[in-house]
Amino acid sequence: MRLHNYRTYRKILFSTGFARTLWGSCRNLRADSRGERLPAGPYLAELDVTYRCNLECRMCQRWRDPRREEMTLAEYRTLAAELADLGTHQISIAGGEPLVRLDVFRIIEAFAAKGLSVNLCTNGLLLRKYRREVAASGARCVTVSLDGASPECHDRLRGRPGAFAEVEKGIEALLSSRGPGSPILRVRMTVSGVNASEVGAFYRRWAAVADDVLFQPLHHCADAFYTGMEPEAVNPDPGILEREIEGTPLAGDPYFQSWIEALEDGRGVPERPCYAGVLMARIDPWGNVYPCLEQHVRVGTIRGSGFSAVWNGEAFRRERSRLANGRGCRCWYNNTALIGHYGGLLVAGLRVFGMVNGRSPCREALPAAPGENRALRG
């Protein structure tokens, strides 16, 4: 669930600007624990560059959104300069399917040119077509989503026959096109009650092929776009998960174990301290800003004002204050984006030096009531 192959991430973790971002994150955590203005920008900004998609996934509703007039390349170039000035390090280019945007590679280049570490999230259907462009784009990481080890399972969840085979060909094509400076490749499976029995086979299929293999729980959040699955299919059987990871490195993964325990206790996804609006932010295709990748509380728009004005604005301050009353979170983004792990390590270090008090993300999350399965608290 975390970094299973640490060595592959060295060029991201120790890249130019990371030390500055690390210091900025510490300052943000310290300021937020005191209810003060944040001195730096988010560690991670997810940019959903489009909701258009060439799949119709059961668990996602973004492909149903009819809106157009997405942010332009010029707007993204302005945003890249702003985020670089604020000390942001990680940029996630996502969607929808970002590769349906004809200018997506120039968007990636705009952020990479500023020294930001770009992760491209894709469903993989267009990887074969754009393998050379992806390899040369300047992205440091490409994350390909596959929702099963078998074509039948993946294609059923993704709503398109033949999708699995096309993604496999795309991954093979990208790997054959990689050279020095090309992005690392991760494959990621969103685990639900529908595909949990394929976790073991999925890991064995990709562990020796990709640079890393990730798993993320599907959770049910009333205000999110991931609500297409019937509630009873969201949480997998913990016994199946335990059986699937037996004999693999996943069996020693602390988050995987806590997830199984939470499922056994009827709590669904484990609760973790949340750093929404402190270490991360999300910007949708039309420039609307949200505190985290999943939360849908809009705090402003960068169109006409810029990101800095929103990040330091009164609406964002009020939302941080509201979130400070319950920083516990049942959102898998805390793990997938490594924000929870990253923030937890920093907070632990700050506590040693007495640099944070007990407010919000710097205190332990309160346990949920039995049977509670909320994706977000507050």
NULO-996521 format. One record per residue (C-alpha): y, z, x. Coordinates in Angstrom, 2 decimals. Each point is the difference from the previous one (the first is absolute). Example, Ala and Ser with C-alpha at 12.3 -4.5 7.8 and 13.67 -1.06 7.14 Angstrom:
% residues 2
+---------+---------+---------+
:      c2 :      c3 :      c1 :
+---------+---------+---------+
:   -4.50 :    7.80 :   12.30 :
:    3.44 :   -0.66 :    1.37 :
+---------+---------+---------+
END
This chain:
% residues 378
+---------+---------+---------+
:      c2 :      c3 :      c1 :
+---------+---------+---------+
:    0.00 :    0.00 :    0.00 :
:    2.29 :    0.46 :    3.00 :
:    0.07 :   -1.80 :    3.34 :
:   -3.68 :   -0.62 :    0.65 :
:    0.65 :   -2.09 :    3.11 :
:    2.94 :    1.72 :    1.62 :
:    0.12 :   -2.25 :    3.07 :
:    0.86 :   -3.04 :   -2.12 :
:    3.24 :    1.65 :   -1.14 :
:    1.40 :    0.82 :    3.42 :
:    2.37 :   -2.96 :    0.05 :
:    1.44 :    1.19 :   -3.33 :
:    0.18 :    3.72 :    0.74 :
:    1.46 :   -0.49 :    3.46 :
:    2.16 :   -3.03 :   -0.66 :
:    3.72 :   -0.23 :    0.70 :
:    1.96 :    2.20 :   -2.35 :
:   -2.86 :    2.27 :   -1.03 :
:    1.31 :    3.02 :    1.91 :
:    3.37 :   -0.41 :   -1.71 :
:   -1.69 :   -0.19 :   -3.40 :
:   -2.11 :    3.05 :    0.79 :
:    3.14 :    2.01 :    0.76 :
:    1.70 :   -1.34 :   -3.13 :
:   -2.99 :    1.01 :   -2.14 :
:    0.11 :    3.53 :    1.43 :
:    3.71 :    0.22 :   -0.75 :
:   -0.59 :   -1.24 :   -3.56 :
:   -2.70 :    2.58 :   -0.63 :
:    2.21 :    2.76 :    1.39 :
:    2.98 :   -1.11 :   -2.09 :
:   -2.06 :   -0.36 :   -3.17 :
:   -1.47 :    3.49 :    0.44 :
:    3.58 :    1.28 :   -0.05 :
:    1.22 :   -2.20 :   -2.83 :
:    2.33 :   -1.89 :    2.36 :
:    0.91 :   -3.68 :    0.30 :
:   -2.65 :   -2.00 :    1.87 :
:    1.23 :   -1.17 :    3.41 :
:   -2.45 :   -2.90 :    0.41 :
:   -1.65 :   -2.68 :   -2.10 :
:   -3.61 :   -0.03 :   -1.23 :
:   -2.86 :   -0.32 :    2.46 :
:   -1.63 :   -2.52 :   -2.36 :
:    1.55 :   -2.48 :   -2.39 :
:   -2.26 :   -2.03 :   -2.27 :
:    1.53 :   -3.30 :   -1.04 :
:   -1.65 :   -1.60 :   -2.98 :
:    1.35 :   -3.48 :    0.60 :
:   -1.48 :   -1.44 :   -3.21 :
:   -2.14 :    0.99 :   -2.97 :
:   -1.33 :   -3.53 :   -0.31 :
:   -3.69 :   -0.14 :    0.79 :
:   -2.94 :   -2.39 :    0.13 :
:   -2.38 :    2.66 :   -1.34 :
:   -0.19 :    2.02 :   -3.21 :
:   -1.35 :    3.33 :    1.20 :
:   -1.25 :    2.44 :   -2.64 :
:    1.68 :    3.01 :    1.60 :
:    3.38 :   -1.64 :    0.59 :
:    2.57 :   -1.22 :   -2.50 :
:    2.61 :   -1.50 :    2.32 :
:   -1.27 :   -3.54 :   -0.47 :
:    1.04 :    0.28 :   -3.66 :
:    3.69 :    0.50 :    0.87 :
:    1.94 :   -3.17 :   -1.00 :
:    3.21 :    0.76 :    1.92 :
:    1.24 :   -2.34 :    2.74 :
:    3.27 :   -0.06 :    2.00 :
:   -1.58 :    1.97 :    2.82 :
:    1.95 :    1.17 :    3.02 :
:    0.96 :   -2.83 :    2.34 :
:   -0.75 :   -0.46 :    3.68 :
:    3.66 :    0.74 :    0.78 :
:   -0.26 :    3.30 :   -1.88 :
:   -3.13 :    0.95 :    1.93 :
:    1.72 :   -0.79 :    3.29 :
:    2.83 :    2.33 :   -0.96 :
:   -2.53 :    2.65 :   -0.99 :
:   -1.83 :   -0.38 :    3.34 :
:    3.19 :    0.74 :    1.90 :
:    0.72 :    3.03 :   -2.18 :
:   -3.47 :    1.51 :    0.33 :
:    0.01 :   -0.56 :    3.76 :
:    3.33 :    1.82 :    0.25 :
:   -1.41 :    2.89 :   -2.06 :
:   -2.99 :    0.35 :    2.32 :
:   -2.74 :   -1.22 :   -2.35 :
:   -3.17 :   -0.96 :    1.84 :
:   -2.63 :   -1.26 :   -2.43 :
:    0.51 :   -2.84 :   -2.49 :
:   -2.70 :   -0.91 :   -2.50 :
:    0.34 :   -3.49 :   -1.49 :
:   -1.91 :    0.06 :   -3.28 :
:    0.02 :   -1.29 :   -3.58 :
:   -1.47 :   -1.51 :   -2.18 :
:   -1.27 :   -2.39 :    2.62 :
:    2.67 :   -0.44 :    2.69 :
:   -1.52 :   -3.22 :    1.34 :
:    1.00 :   -1.86 :   -3.18 :
:    3.62 :    0.27 :    1.23 :
:    0.74 :   -3.06 :    2.11 :
:    2.50 :    1.93 :    2.13 :
:   -2.19 :    3.06 :    0.58 :
:   -0.49 :   -0.75 :    3.70 :
:    3.74 :   -0.18 :    0.55 :
:    0.30 :    3.33 :   -1.82 :
:   -2.59 :    1.51 :    2.36 :
:    1.80 :   -1.50 :    2.99 :
:    3.29 :    1.54 :   -1.14 :
:   -1.44 :    3.52 :    0.24 :
:   -2.12 :   -0.63 :    3.09 :
:    3.06 :   -1.35 :    1.83 :
:    1.68 :    3.38 :   -0.54 :
:   -2.93 :    1.79 :    1.62 :
:   -1.51 :    1.26 :   -3.25 :
:   -3.78 :    0.21 :   -0.31 :
:   -1.07 :   -2.24 :   -2.89 :
:   -3.21 :    0.34 :   -1.99 :
:   -0.85 :   -2.96 :   -2.25 :
:   -2.10 :    0.98 :   -3.04 :
:   -1.86 :   -2.94 :   -1.52 :
:   -2.89 :   -0.75 :   -2.33 :
:   -1.19 :   -2.53 :    2.57 :
:   -0.27 :   -3.08 :   -2.20 :
:    2.59 :   -1.91 :    2.03 :
:   -0.98 :    1.29 :    3.43 :
:   -1.97 :   -3.09 :    0.90 :
:    2.90 :   -2.26 :   -0.93 :
:    2.59 :    2.04 :    1.87 :
:   -2.14 :    1.43 :    2.81 :
:    2.19 :   -1.38 :    2.80 :
:    3.23 :    1.08 :   -1.67 :
:   -1.35 :    3.52 :   -0.58 :
:   -1.24 :    0.30 :    3.58 :
:    3.37 :   -1.10 :    1.40 :
:    2.24 :    1.74 :   -2.56 :
:    0.88 :    3.06 :    2.07 :
:   -1.87 :    2.36 :   -2.34 :
:   -1.78 :    2.77 :    1.88 :
:   -2.62 :    0.56 :   -2.70 :
:   -1.64 :   -1.96 :   -2.81 :
:   -1.77 :    1.95 :   -2.74 :
:   -2.39 :   -2.02 :   -2.17 :
:   -1.17 :    1.44 :   -3.32 :
:   -3.61 :   -0.43 :   -1.08 :
:   -1.39 :    1.96 :   -2.91 :
:   -3.68 :    0.01 :    0.74 :
:   -2.74 :   -1.02 :    2.39 :
:   -1.40 :   -2.60 :   -2.41 :
:    1.66 :   -3.08 :   -1.48 :
:   -1.02 :    1.08 :   -3.50 :
:    1.78 :    3.35 :    0.19 :
:    3.13 :   -1.24 :    1.75 :
:    0.47 :   -3.07 :   -2.18 :
:   -0.52 :    2.00 :   -3.20 :
:    2.70 :    2.48 :    0.97 :
:    2.35 :   -2.68 :    1.30 :
:   -0.34 :   -2.33 :   -2.96 :
:   -0.85 :   -3.17 :    1.92 :
:   -3.45 :   -1.50 :    0.68 :
:   -0.45 :   -1.07 :    3.61 :
:    2.77 :    2.27 :    1.31 :
:   -2.30 :    2.05 :    2.24 :
:   -1.34 :   -3.04 :    1.83 :
:    3.51 :   -1.35 :    0.52 :
:    1.24 :    3.30 :    1.43 :
:   -2.94 :    0.16 :    2.41 :
:    0.86 :   -3.49 :    1.24 :
:    3.63 :    1.01 :    0.34 :
:   -0.85 :    3.03 :    2.12 :
:   -2.24 :   -2.09 :    2.24 :
:    2.74 :   -2.61 :    0.36 :
:    2.62 :    2.61 :    0.88 :
:   -2.24 :    1.60 :    2.60 :
:   -0.64 :   -3.37 :    1.61 :
:    3.76 :   -0.67 :    0.16 :
:    0.98 :    3.28 :    1.64 :
:    1.36 :    0.16 :    3.51 :
:    2.10 :    2.38 :    2.09 :
:    2.61 :    1.66 :   -2.20 :
:   -1.82 :   -0.83 :   -3.23 :
:   -0.23 :    2.71 :   -2.68 :
:   -2.89 :    2.40 :   -0.29 :
:   -2.19 :   -0.58 :   -3.04 :
:   -1.00 :    2.65 :   -2.53 :
:   -2.15 :   -0.41 :   -3.09 :
:    0.55 :    2.42 :   -2.85 :
:   -2.04 :    0.84 :   -3.08 :
:    1.51 :    1.66 :   -3.06 :
:   -2.81 :    2.26 :   -1.19 :
:   -0.64 :    0.67 :   -3.68 :
:   -2.92 :    0.90 :   -2.19 :
:   -0.80 :   -3.72 :   -0.18 :
:   -0.59 :   -0.68 :    3.70 :
:   -0.74 :    3.41 :    1.58 :
:   -3.66 :   -0.95 :    0.53 :
:    1.12 :   -2.70 :    2.46 :
:    2.04 :    2.21 :    2.35 :
:   -2.77 :    0.28 :    2.59 :
:   -0.79 :   -3.71 :    0.00 :
:    3.72 :   -0.79 :    0.21 :
:    0.44 :    2.18 :    3.06 :
:   -3.03 :   -1.46 :    1.77 :
:    1.12 :   -3.55 :   -0.80 :
:    3.46 :    0.36 :    1.53 :
:   -0.15 :    2.80 :    2.57 :
:   -1.02 :   -2.36 :    2.80 :
:    2.25 :   -2.84 :   -1.16 :
:    3.40 :    1.45 :   -0.89 :
:    2.13 :    2.31 :    2.15 :
:   -0.17 :    2.66 :   -2.69 :
:   -1.63 :    0.59 :   -3.39 :
:    1.94 :    1.97 :   -2.61 :
:   -0.89 :    1.46 :   -3.38 :
:    2.47 :    1.21 :   -2.58 :
:   -0.68 :    1.72 :   -3.32 :
:    1.10 :   -1.72 :   -3.16 :
:    1.96 :    2.49 :   -2.03 :
:    1.47 :   -0.05 :   -3.47 :
:    3.75 :    0.45 :   -0.24 :
:    1.75 :   -0.48 :   -3.32 :
:    3.13 :   -1.55 :    1.50 :
:   -1.69 :   -2.16 :    2.63 :
:   -1.14 :   -3.59 :    0.04 :
:   -3.57 :    1.11 :    0.73 :
:   -1.01 :    0.84 :   -3.54 :
:   -2.21 :   -2.92 :   -0.98 :
:   -3.27 :    1.83 :    0.58 :
:   -1.44 :    2.08 :   -2.82 :
:    0.52 :    3.70 :    0.87 :
:   -3.73 :    0.73 :    0.14 :
:   -0.42 :   -2.66 :    2.73 :
:    2.71 :    1.38 :    2.26 :
:   -1.85 :    2.90 :    1.60 :
:   -3.30 :   -0.81 :    1.75 :
:   -3.05 :    2.23 :   -0.10 :
:    0.32 :    2.41 :    2.99 :
:   -3.77 :   -0.08 :    0.50 :
:    0.10 :   -3.78 :    0.42 :
:    2.85 :    0.26 :    2.49 :
:   -1.80 :    2.64 :    2.02 :
:   -3.12 :   -2.13 :    0.11 :
:    1.96 :   -3.12 :    0.98 :
:    1.78 :    1.55 :    2.99 :
:   -3.09 :    1.77 :    1.36 :
:   -0.78 :   -1.20 :    3.51 :
:    3.43 :   -1.59 :    0.50 :
:    3.15 :    1.32 :    1.75 :
:    1.48 :    0.42 :   -3.49 :
:   -2.18 :    3.08 :   -0.46 :
:    2.22 :    1.80 :    2.52 :
:    3.28 :   -1.13 :   -1.54 :
:    1.90 :    3.08 :   -1.28 :
:    1.71 :   -1.88 :   -2.81 :
:   -3.23 :   -1.57 :   -1.22 :
:   -1.61 :    3.42 :   -0.13 :
:    2.96 :    1.53 :   -1.85 :
:   -0.09 :   -2.92 :   -2.44 :
:   -3.69 :    0.64 :   -0.76 :
:    0.73 :    3.71 :   -0.48 :
:    2.91 :   -0.79 :   -2.34 :
:   -2.22 :   -2.31 :   -2.06 :
:   -2.68 :    2.69 :   -0.21 :
:    2.61 :    2.48 :   -1.26 :
:    1.33 :   -2.46 :   -2.59 :
:    3.35 :   -0.41 :    1.76 :
:   -0.32 :   -3.69 :    0.88 :
:    2.13 :   -0.88 :    3.02 :
:    0.76 :    2.84 :    2.44 :
:    3.45 :    1.51 :   -0.12 :
:    2.10 :   -0.27 :    3.14 :
:    3.59 :    0.83 :    0.95 :
:    2.27 :   -2.90 :   -0.98 :
:    2.77 :   -1.52 :    2.10 :
:    1.42 :   -2.42 :   -2.58 :
:    3.62 :   -0.79 :    0.71 :
:   -0.11 :    1.81 :    3.34 :
:   -2.38 :   -2.04 :    2.14 :
:   -0.50 :   -3.00 :   -2.28 :
:    1.59 :   -2.23 :   -2.59 :
:   -0.93 :   -3.10 :   -1.98 :
:    2.14 :   -3.01 :   -0.88 :
:   -1.18 :   -2.34 :   -2.73 :
:    0.53 :   -3.80 :   -0.04 :
:    3.42 :    0.39 :   -1.66 :
:    1.43 :    2.61 :    2.35 :
:   -0.69 :    3.10 :   -2.09 :
:   -0.72 :    3.07 :    2.12 :
:   -2.61 :    2.70 :   -0.71 :
:   -0.83 :    3.19 :    1.94 :
:   -3.59 :   -1.02 :    0.74 :
:   -2.50 :   -2.81 :   -0.28 :
:   -1.39 :    1.18 :   -3.32 :
:    2.71 :    1.99 :   -1.74 :
:    2.07 :   -1.94 :   -2.49 :
:    3.21 :    2.00 :   -0.09 :
:    2.69 :   -2.52 :    0.89 :
:    2.78 :    1.48 :    2.12 :
:    2.19 :   -3.08 :    0.48 :
:    0.12 :   -3.60 :    1.14 :
:    0.86 :   -1.46 :    3.38 :
:    1.55 :   -3.07 :   -1.62 :
:    3.72 :    0.46 :    0.25 :
:   -0.14 :    3.31 :    1.85 :
:   -2.59 :   -0.14 :    2.80 :
:   -2.89 :    2.32 :    0.76 :
:    2.00 :    2.62 :    1.88 :
:    2.23 :    0.62 :   -3.00 :
:   -3.06 :    0.58 :   -2.21 :
:   -1.88 :    2.10 :    2.57 :
:    3.01 :    2.28 :    0.46 :
:    1.18 :   -0.20 :   -3.61 :
:    0.24 :    2.67 :   -2.67 :
:   -2.86 :   -1.40 :   -2.13 :
:   -2.41 :    0.22 :    2.91 :
:    1.23 :    3.50 :    0.87 :
:   -0.67 :    1.17 :   -3.55 :
:   -3.48 :   -1.51 :    0.02 :
:   -0.85 :    1.67 :    3.31 :
:    1.16 :    3.29 :   -1.44 :
:   -2.19 :   -0.52 :   -3.08 :
:   -3.03 :   -0.90 :    2.12 :
:    0.59 :    3.06 :    2.17 :
:   -1.15 :    2.16 :   -2.91 :
:   -3.49 :   -1.45 :    0.21 :
:   -0.83 :   -1.96 :    3.11 :
:   -3.70 :   -0.10 :   -0.77 :
:   -1.28 :   -3.51 :   -0.52 :
:   -3.26 :   -1.64 :   -1.08 :
:    0.95 :   -3.44 :    1.25 :
:   -2.23 :   -1.86 :    2.44 :
:    3.06 :   -1.60 :    1.62 :
:    0.50 :    3.30 :    1.79 :
:   -3.18 :   -0.82 :    1.89 :
:   -0.06 :   -3.77 :    0.11 :
:    3.48 :   -0.20 :    1.45 :
:   -0.80 :    3.07 :    2.13 :
:    3.14 :    1.68 :   -1.26 :
:   -1.74 :    3.21 :   -1.01 :
:   -1.82 :    0.28 :    3.33 :
:    3.06 :   -1.00 :    2.03 :
:    2.32 :    2.34 :   -1.91 :
:   -2.47 :    2.86 :    0.18 :
:   -0.26 :   -0.25 :    3.78 :
:    3.78 :   -0.04 :    0.37 :
:    0.50 :    2.95 :   -2.35 :
:   -2.60 :    2.01 :    1.90 :
:    1.86 :   -0.66 :    3.24 :
:    3.36 :    0.87 :   -1.54 :
:   -1.39 :    3.26 :   -1.33 :
:   -1.08 :    1.03 :    3.48 :
:    3.63 :   -0.17 :    1.10 :
:    1.32 :    1.56 :   -3.21 :
:    1.90 :   -3.19 :   -0.86 :
:   -0.97 :   -0.17 :   -3.69 :
:    0.00 :    2.48 :   -2.83 :
:   -2.29 :    0.20 :   -3.00 :
:    1.67 :   -2.64 :   -2.22 :
:   -1.78 :   -3.04 :   -1.45 :
:   -2.16 :   -2.07 :    2.36 :
:   -0.09 :    2.76 :    2.56 :
:   -2.02 :    2.31 :   -2.24 :
:   -3.58 :   -0.44 :   -1.03 :
:   -0.62 :   -1.77 :   -3.30 :
:   -0.99 :    2.28 :   -2.86 :
:   -3.55 :   -0.49 :   -1.31 :
:   -0.30 :   -1.88 :   -3.25 :
:   -1.43 :    1.51 :   -3.13 :
:   -3.71 :   -0.72 :   -0.58 :
:   -0.52 :   -3.50 :   -1.36 :
:    3.53 :   -1.14 :    0.83 :
:    0.15 :   -3.58 :    1.27 :
:    3.63 :   -0.96 :    0.23 :
:    0.93 :   -2.67 :    2.49 :
:    3.42 :    1.52 :    0.58 :
:    1.50 :    3.34 :   -0.74 :
:    3.56 :    0.42 :   -1.25 :
+---------+---------+---------+
END
